[in-house]
Amino acid sequence: MASQAKKARSAKSAPVKKSRFSYIIEVVAELRKAHWPSRQEAVRLSLLVLLICVVVGGLLGGFDYLFYWLFNKVVLVG
């Protein structure tokens, strides 16, 4: 009786090996479930990302120039 329980436990814990083909089928099924944005939504969100990149780049460039200017005035006294 103990050997049957041991076999049942080892059978449950053994990983099930799937074929590569079944993996591809599962991937396609998951991609079909995903919400894909419309063309208008994708363009709008892309422009938003571009705008945010430009603003953040400008802020970082401004801070960089400010610190460069302060460093030259305070440390190099020039």
Order of alpha helices (4+ residues) and beta strands (2+ residues): alpha-alpha-alpha
